Amino acid sequence: MKLEQQLQILVDDAAKHGISPLVIERAIAPVLGLFAQQLKHLEYYILQNLDEQWVIFTISDRQQIKSDQKVIYAFPTLKDAADFQVNKDPNILAVALPVTHILFQLLSLKPLDSIVFLEQPGNLNNGTRIERDKLESLIQQQIRQLSNIPSDIG
């Protein structure tokens, strides 16, 4: 599914998320599209449990003592998602999701720091990290710009 189609689904489903379709269309979707264009795939696999909750990993930066980060990994292929699990857990499944929907969910997962999008099939060591704080910040800027539009225009 193309990016434009993915973003339109988010706009169409705005009421389900308790957000104005206008806010998604004019503030959230442009930012999600910007981030999604920087990634290599239109769809990624996310590990989740049987209750459809995403599997969150804690990673540590060896350079800094108190820098544990909570991340989710997004895999380019089903095989990569399966290979990532050293000890196969039958209660963990890999589910394919559109990239913009993954980014949108990042906004609502408050304990989460970022999503690491693994771009190269077969390479589980290098990825593109998208931080929730940066995504939120850009969306807040877009919302502020929307708020500054005079109501008599349009």
Secondary structure, 3 states (H helix, E strand, C coil): CCHHHHHHHHHHCHHHHCCCHHHHHHHHHHHHHHHHHCCCCCEEEEEEECCCCECCEEECCCCCCCCCEEEEEEECCHHHHHHHCCCCCCCEEEEEEEHHHHHHHHHHCCCCCEEEEECCCCCCCCEEEEEHHHHHHHHHHHHHHHHCCCCCCC
